[in-house]
Amino acid sequence: MNIRNLLLALLFLLAGCSAEVSDYQHSKPTFDLFGYFSGETRAWGMVQDYQNKQIRRFEVVIQGDVVGNTLTLNEKFVYDDGERQTRVWHIIRNEDGSYQGTAGDIIGVAHGNTAGNAFNWRYDMDVKTDNGKIKLHFDDWLFRQDEKRLFNVTSLRKFGLEVAKVTLFFEKQ
């Protein structure tokens, strides 16, 4: 095996390594996705590129409504450059406790699971760039801190390599 093949094998092995949501099953406080996001929540976040350079900041106001086994999240983003964006999620809690969700700019269906204080949400999205759009895979990790606060770290990947990350801090209103 030449060095190039060895490096590629190592790269794919490392790209596949990830925490599992079950690793947090005993962590408190327990994260109830529907309970936390019912009503108004505010969040502040930033996007960093692959070199950890902050490239955008934003604030988001989220209105959550629960009807039966469906949570609808109406997210209104305002970025530091003045851009405004809206995303509406429709999230279904499945009988097995897992979640599925859709939104207008999400490709296909998002899939999520929760355990303890953690929620892991995975999906693909076309992200706007200066030269058009690029399809990225999002690996969202949300962690309940206390009754009002939640932390979120998201890895954005292309071909298994992290190209950016998003960090958010949520506060229940």
NULUMRO-171285 format. One record per residue: x, y, z of N, C-alpha, C in turn; residue in one letter; residue number from 1. Coordinates in steps of 0.2 Angstrom, whole numbers. Example, Ala and Ser with C-alpha at 12.3 -4.5 7.8 and 13.67 -1.06 7.14 Angstrom:
66;-28;39;62;-22;39;66;-16;39;A;1;
64;-11;35;68;-5;36;64;0;39;S;2;
//
This chain:
4;-6;0;0;0;0;5;6;0;M;1;
3;11;-5;7;17;-5;5;22;0;N;2;
9;27;1;7;32;6;0;36;5;I;3;
-1;37;-2;-7;40;-3;-13;36;-1;R;4;
-13;30;-2;-19;25;0;-19;25;7;N;5;
-14;24;10;-14;24;18;-17;30;21;L;6;
-15;36;18;-18;43;20;-25;43;19;L;7;
-27;41;13;-35;41;12;-38;36;16;L;8;
-36;30;18;-39;25;22;-39;28;29;A;9;
-34;32;32;-34;35;38;-39;41;38;L;10;
-40;45;33;-44;50;33;-51;47;33;L;11;
-53;42;29;-60;40;30;-61;36;37;F;12;
-56;33;40;-57;31;46;-59;36;51;L;13;
-55;41;51;-56;47;56;-63;51;54;L;14;
-65;51;48;-71;55;46;-77;51;49;A;15;
-76;44;50;-82;40;52;-82;40;60;G;16;
-77;42;63;-77;42;71;-81;48;73;C;17;
-86;46;78;-90;51;80;-93;49;87;S;18;
-95;53;91;-99;52;97;-106;49;95;A;19;
-109;45;100;-115;42;99;-120;46;104;E;20;
-126;47;102;-131;50;107;-132;46;113;V;21;
-131;40;112;-132;35;118;-126;37;123;S;22;
-121;40;121;-115;41;126;-118;46;132;D;23;
-123;49;130;-126;55;135;-132;52;139;Y;24;
-134;46;139;-140;44;141;-141;45;149;Q;25;
-135;46;153;-136;47;160;-135;54;162;H;26;
-134;59;157;-133;66;158;-139;70;159;S;27;
-139;74;164;-144;78;166;-143;85;165;K;28;
-148;90;164;-155;88;164;-157;85;157;P;29;
-162;81;157;-165;77;152;-167;82;146;T;30;
-166;81;140;-168;86;135;-174;83;131;F;31;
-179;87;132;-186;85;129;-186;91;123;D;32;
-185;88;117;-185;93;111;-191;97;111;L;33;
-197;94;111;-204;97;110;-205;102;116;F;34;
-203;100;122;-204;104;128;-200;110;128;G;35;
-194;109;126;-189;115;126;-191;120;121;Y;36;
-193;118;115;-194;123;109;-201;125;109;F;37;
-205;123;113;-212;125;113;-212;132;116;S;38;
-215;137;112;-215;144;114;-209;148;110;G;39;
-207;153;113;-201;157;110;-195;156;113;E;40;
-190;155;109;-183;154;111;-179;159;106;T;41;
-173;161;109;-168;165;106;-162;162;106;R;42;
-158;163;100;-151;160;100;-146;165;97;A;43;
-140;164;98;-135;168;95;-129;164;93;W;44;
-127;165;87;-122;160;85;-117;163;80;G;45;
-112;159;78;-107;161;73;-105;155;69;M;46;
-102;156;63;-100;151;58;-92;152;58;V;47;
-89;147;58;-81;147;58;-80;143;52;Q;48;
-74;145;48;-72;141;42;-68;135;45;D;49;
-65;131;40;-60;126;42;-54;128;45;Y;50;
-52;134;45;-46;137;49;-48;140;56;Q;51;
-55;139;58;-58;141;64;-58;149;64;N;52;
-58;152;58;-59;159;57;-67;161;57;K;53;
-69;165;62;-76;167;62;-77;171;55;Q;54;
-83;168;52;-84;171;45;-91;174;45;I;55;
-95;173;50;-102;176;51;-105;175;58;R;56;
-109;180;60;-112;180;66;-120;181;65;R;57;
-124;178;69;-131;179;68;-135;178;75;F;58;
-141;181;74;-146;180;80;-152;177;77;E;59;
-155;173;80;-161;169;78;-167;169;83;V;60;
-173;171;81;-179;170;85;-183;164;83;V;61;
-184;160;87;-188;154;86;-195;154;89;I;62;
-200;152;85;-206;151;88;-208;144;87;Q;63;
-209;140;92;-211;133;92;-218;132;94;G;64;
-221;128;90;-228;126;91;-229;118;91;D;65;
-232;115;96;-233;108;96;-240;106;95;V;66;
-241;102;90;-248;99;89;-247;92;88;V;67;
-250;88;93;-249;80;93;-242;78;93;G;68;
-239;74;88;-233;72;88;-228;76;83;N;69;
-231;83;82;-227;87;77;-225;94;80;T;70;
-219;95;80;-216;102;82;-215;106;76;L;71;
-217;112;75;-216;117;70;-212;122;73;T;72;
-206;123;70;-201;128;72;-201;134;67;L;73;
-203;140;68;-202;145;64;-196;149;66;N;74;
-191;149;62;-184;152;64;-183;158;59;E;75;
-182;164;63;-180;170;59;-173;172;61;K;76;
-169;172;56;-162;173;57;-160;181;54;F;77;
-156;184;58;-153;190;56;-145;190;57;V;78;
-142;191;51;-135;190;51;-131;197;52;Y;79;
-125;196;54;-121;202;55;-120;207;49;D;80;
-121;204;43;-121;208;37;-128;211;35;D;81;
-133;210;39;-140;212;38;-144;207;34;G;82;
-141;202;31;-146;197;28;-151;194;33;E;83;
-157;193;30;-162;190;34;-164;183;31;R;84;
-165;178;35;-167;172;32;-173;169;37;Q;85;
-177;165;34;-182;161;38;-182;154;36;T;86;
-182;150;41;-183;142;40;-189;140;44;R;87;
-193;136;41;-198;133;45;-197;125;45;V;88;
-196;122;51;-195;115;52;-202;112;54;W;89;
-203;106;51;-209;102;54;-205;95;56;H;90;
-205;94;63;-202;89;66;-207;84;69;I;91;
-207;78;67;-211;73;69;-207;68;74;I;92;
-211;67;80;-208;62;85;-211;55;83;R;93;
-206;50;81;-209;44;79;-210;40;86;N;94;
-214;34;85;-216;30;90;-210;27;94;E;95;
-204;26;90;-198;23;94;-194;29;97;D;96;
-196;35;97;-193;40;101;-188;44;96;G;97;
-187;42;90;-183;46;86;-187;51;82;S;98;
-183;55;79;-186;61;76;-185;61;68;Y;99;
-189;64;64;-188;66;57;-191;73;56;Q;100;
-187;76;51;-190;83;50;-188;85;43;G;101;
-192;90;41;-191;93;34;-192;101;35;T;102;
-188;104;30;-189;111;30;-187;113;22;A;103;
-189;119;20;-189;121;13;-182;120;10;G;104;
-176;122;14;-170;122;11;-166;115;13;D;105;
-169;111;16;-166;104;18;-167;99;13;I;106;
-162;96;11;-162;91;6;-165;84;9;I;107;
-170;82;7;-173;76;10;-176;76;17;G;108;
-174;71;21;-177;71;28;-171;71;33;V;109;
-172;76;38;-167;76;43;-169;70;48;A;110;
-164;67;52;-165;62;56;-162;64;63;H;111;
-165;62;69;-162;64;75;-164;59;80;G;112;
-160;59;86;-161;55;92;-159;59;98;N;113;
-162;57;103;-160;60;110;-159;55;115;T;114;
-154;57;120;-153;53;126;-150;58;131;A;115;
-153;57;137;-150;62;142;-151;69;140;G;116;
-145;73;141;-146;80;139;-144;82;132;N;117;
-143;76;128;-141;78;121;-146;76;116;A;118;
-146;79;110;-150;78;104;-145;79;98;F;119;
-145;73;94;-141;73;88;-145;73;82;N;120;
-144;78;77;-149;80;72;-144;80;65;W;121;
-146;76;60;-141;75;54;-146;76;48;R;122;
-143;80;44;-146;82;37;-142;85;32;Y;123;
-144;86;26;-140;89;21;-144;95;19;D;124;
-140;100;17;-143;107;15;-138;110;9;M;125;
-142;113;5;-138;117;0;-137;124;3;D;126;
-130;125;4;-128;131;7;-126;136;2;V;127;
-128;143;2;-127;148;-2;-119;150;-1;K;128;
-116;151;-7;-109;153;-7;-108;159;-12;T;129;
-103;162;-12;-102;168;-17;-102;165;-24;D;130;
-101;159;-25;-101;156;-32;-107;152;-34;N;131;
-113;152;-30;-118;148;-30;-120;144;-24;G;132;
-121;138;-25;-123;134;-19;-118;127;-18;K;133;
-118;125;-12;-114;119;-11;-118;114;-6;I;134;
-118;108;-8;-122;103;-3;-117;101;2;K;135;
-119;102;8;-116;101;14;-120;96;19;L;136;
-116;92;22;-119;87;28;-118;91;34;H;137;
-124;91;38;-124;95;45;-125;89;50;F;138;
-120;89;55;-121;85;61;-121;89;67;D;139;
-128;90;69;-129;95;74;-129;91;81;D;140;
-126;94;86;-126;91;93;-129;97;97;W;141;
-135;96;100;-138;101;105;-137;98;112;L;142;
-135;102;117;-134;99;124;-138;104;129;F;143;
-143;101;132;-146;105;137;-142;107;143;R;144;
-141;113;145;-137;115;150;-141;116;157;Q;145;
-147;119;156;-151;120;162;-158;121;159;D;146;
-163;124;164;-170;125;161;-171;129;156;E;147;
-166;134;155;-167;140;150;-162;139;145;K;148;
-156;136;146;-151;137;141;-149;130;138;R;149;
-146;131;131;-145;125;127;-139;127;123;L;150;
-134;123;122;-128;124;118;-129;119;112;F;151;
-126;122;106;-127;118;100;-120;119;96;N;152;
-117;113;94;-111;113;90;-113;109;84;V;153;
-111;112;78;-113;108;72;-107;108;67;T;154;
-106;102;65;-100;101;60;-103;101;53;S;155;
-101;105;48;-103;105;41;-97;101;37;L;156;
-99;96;34;-95;92;30;-96;91;23;R;157;
-91;91;19;-91;89;12;-86;84;11;K;158;
-88;78;8;-84;72;6;-81;70;13;F;159;
-85;70;19;-82;68;25;-78;72;29;G;160;
-76;78;25;-71;83;29;-75;89;31;L;161;
-73;91;37;-76;97;40;-74;103;37;E;162;
-78;107;34;-77;113;30;-79;119;34;V;163;
-83;118;39;-85;124;43;-88;121;50;A;164;
-89;125;54;-93;123;60;-97;129;63;K;165;
-103;128;66;-108;133;69;-108;131;76;V;166;
-108;137;80;-109;136;87;-115;141;89;T;167;
-119;139;93;-125;143;95;-126;142;102;L;168;
-129;147;105;-131;147;112;-139;149;112;F;169;
-143;145;115;-150;146;115;-152;148;122;F;170;
-157;152;122;-160;154;129;-168;154;128;E;171;
-171;150;132;-179;150;132;-181;156;135;K;172;
-186;159;132;-189;165;134;-195;164;139;Q;173;
//
